[in-house]
Amino acid sequence: MLRCHVEHCKGKNVKLIIATIKPFKLEEVREALTTIGVRGMMVSEIKGFGAQSGHTEIYRGAEYAVNFVPKVKLEIALQDSMADQVVSTIATTAQTDKIGDGKIFVLDVESALRVRTGETNDDAL
């Protein structure tokens, strides 16, 4: 496993932001992040539940429980100096003031490696 040695890191800290948002907010969030300089992200369609604990729907006259709600998960690796601005941008843009707007997590990344070039940490972004 690649380890971040002192001679390689030199203060180049990387954060990983994981955010879950409502699917219809994805394009608006992507545009806002691009505007502030985010150059890439990974997007996954997920299902989950939180405070809303799912809901009931009616299909062909029958009521049934929807225990998992569709969400979109964003994963963004970036220089730690951008983390606060990215979190603020996602929170502001994804907010609908309704239950299920999502969550944002910020994690420290021990190391990053660009496979093609061997660049590490923020140079790999």
WOZI-V656028 format. One record per run of one state. SS is the DSSP state (~ for helix, > for strand, _ for the rest). FROM is the first residue (numbers start at 1). TO is the last residue. If there is no record, write none. Layout:
ss=SS from=FROM to=TO
ss=SS from=FROM to=TO
//
This chain:
ss=_ from=1 to=5
ss=~ from=6 to=9
ss=_ from=10 to=13
ss=> from=14 to=21
ss=_ from=22 to=22
ss=~ from=23 to=35
ss=_ from=36 to=41
ss=> from=42 to=48
ss=_ from=49 to=54
ss=> from=55 to=59
ss=_ from=60 to=61
ss=> from=62 to=66
ss=_ from=67 to=68
ss=> from=69 to=79
ss=~ from=80 to=94
ss=_ from=95 to=102
ss=> from=103 to=109
ss=_ from=110 to=112
ss=> from=113 to=113
ss=_ from=114 to=119
ss=> from=120 to=120
ss=~ from=121 to=124
ss=_ from=125 to=125
//
